[in-house]
Amino acid sequence: MNGGAELDPKDRILRLRRILDQAGIAYYALDAPVMSDAEYDSLIAELRELEAAHPELGSDSSPTRRVGAPPVRTFDEVRHATSMLSLDNVFSTGEFEAWLARLGRQVGREPELFFELKIDGLALALRYEEGILTSAATRGDGTVGEDVTANALSVADIPPRIATKEPVVEVRGELYMSKRAFADLNASELGGRAPFANPRNAAAGSLRQKDPAVTRRRNLSFFAYQLEVGPPIDRHHEALDYLASLGFAIEPHARVVDGEGALAALAELQATRHGFEYEIDGAVVKADRIGDRVAAGSTARAPRWAIAYKFPPEEQTTVLEGIEVSIGKSGKVTPFALFSPVRVSGSVVSRATLHNFDQLSAKDVRVGDTVVIRKAGDVIPEVLHPVIELRPESASAYVPPEACPRCGSALVRVAGEVDVFCPNRFCPDQLIQRLIHFGSRDALDIDGLGEQRAAQMVEMGLVTIPSDLYRLGSEELSKLPGVKEKTLARLAAGIEASKTKPLARLIFALAIDGVGMQVAEIVAPVLGSLWALSSIEASELEALDGIGPVIAGSLARFRSDEYGARLLEGLREAGVGGGQPVAAEPSGSELAGLTFVITGTLPGLSRNQAAAMIADHGGRVAGSISAKTSYLLAGDSGGSKLKRAEELGVPVIGMDGLARMLAGGSLPSE
């Protein structure tokens, strides 16, 4: 691996730990993965190699020695009776055979093995006392998880009572969402909002609902894969038979094998991996004899008696049929590729982003090319490169448009920047994207106002600016094609409810350039009402801690340009934004009295999510560094804020440091 060639070992190790800590928080705690499993596995393998080569740089807090991530405090905490460890991974038959040989040496003979599919879901620990389910907990950090008992009871595969004479039985298994349930959820239950990225995210998000009735509607499933506490049983497959007799579902392809049988099963699985009713990302092979498990033991992170065989990322070739552009809410023009549908990593894809025109030119991708598509795990597919040898003579280099393909305005590009913009604020495509943002979850959370509905409203002329929503009555809404009466009622209720959302969320919903949620939360208390934005001096805004001249200028320009002025006036006429409802009290006080500034790219979560997490625990987020700043939360490419923090002596932490603060621990010395 050469990912850290430019850095000395210590710098590379520290950077890898930060990236992996952030990715762990995103995956385990927030159900919002920021990298594919393959990318994570590659980075963790590189970190292990570096730590092995430089043992003096080892740390007990390293992701290589930990399991999962600290639980988010949405639910009560549950301390596991025994640690819920993770699994080490292999990616080839050679690596698997090496693991098998080590296991044989550890147990003193050829071990009997158990083979099972690696379901892409969420690990749960179920505790039964006197036969009654008393606790259901997520993995969390392996020691402490989240109490999700009420929601687990709504899953049909999890029995609330089992027929046993054992005082305590603990069952561990995988909560998952079938492919059919996932498709049904994204098609019918999200009210037009952005769909879940994959079944694993959907399952985790459904389990963490505040209302168990919502969890019940999501049709989750559960496979038991381990008897952790219960009657003494010598063989794993016998323990699973016992769990099946209690009413638990067991993955039907699980079976006892020897070494050759395991290799044959892995080879077969490579060919059939997409044919199951649920998503899998590999297989798990483990010692079947409990005595062999005791002999092999465990590390602090993973058992030595089990291994996960992970599938590598898939690449496919397809023919590029077209290159088109999309217009974002800020007017940014993004090219994307359209190609013949191809199945990659279990799903059929037919489009991929090309990021910007400079990247498109650098890759020299042309219509008619045979291109290599990669989709590692469940992330957005990527066009890697064209196959030059198969390029047809008719293929010509792509010429970026000079005018917006939707409204005809001449496109503009700021000198020295890669992005190209449509300057027309009333461009229909921009309006659609701003309307979607206006009703999004982080903004005004208007149930039913998704991409399809927003596009219909703009195309039919019902909405020419987001404030037009408040002029729509039942007669206008009924004109929307193909919308059922129940959905229309939900949409109307969502529009009405949005009128009383906190002022900060309304400011964020306006989609003002550079104004995210943290800036909106700083500005809202000073304004008191949205209408004050029309008269407050830019110098007053700039004087606020966390608001610099760039943001103050953006706010001032918004209220004075035609689009912004019309939107503010429309909201005033609708009576929206006249006062600031009291915000909810923070759920924790671990960060009370502390002010944070966020910079760089946080692989674990978005800046808005990080700001919300800080606020939820009593902290405050500012937009710019000052002597009053308590900590700079820095991701990759921190830029000028990182330099300013160093000049002022402001402590710099990463997501690992923030996670430890939330968990009540000390900050990392690095």
Secondary structure, 3 states (H helix, E strand, C coil): CCCCCCCCHHHHHHHHHHHHHHHHHHHHHCCCCCCCHHHHHHHHHHHHHHHHHCHHHCCCCCHHHCCCCCCCCCCCEEECCCCCCCCCEECCHHHHHHHHHHHHHHHCCCCCEEEEEEECCEEEEEEEECCEEEEEEECCCCCEEEECHHHHCCCCCCCCECCCCCCEEEEEEEEECCHHHHHHHHHHCCCCCCCCCCHHHHHHHHHCCCCHHHHHHCCCEEEEEEEEECCCCCEHHHHHHHHHHCCCCCCCCCEEECHHHHHHHHHHHHHHCCCCCCCEEEEEEEECEHHHHHHHCECCCCECCEEEEECCCEEEEEEEEEEEEEECCCCEEEEEEEEEEEEECCEEEEEEECCCHHHHHHHCCCCCCEEEEEECCCCCCEEEEECHHHCCCCCCCCCCCCECCCCCCECEECCCCCCEECCCCCCHHHHHHHHHHHCCCCCCCCCCCCHHHHHHHHHCCCCCCHHHHHHCCHHHHCCCCCCCHHHHHHHHHHHHHHCCCCHHHHHHHCCCCCCCHHHHHHHHHHHCCHHHHHCCCHHHHHCCCCCCHHHHHHHHHHHHCHHHHHHHHHHHHCCCCCCCCCCCCCCCCCCCCCEEEEECECCCCCHHHHHHHHHHCCCEEECCCCCCCCEEEECECCHHHHHHHHHHCCCEECHHHHHHHHCCCCCCCC
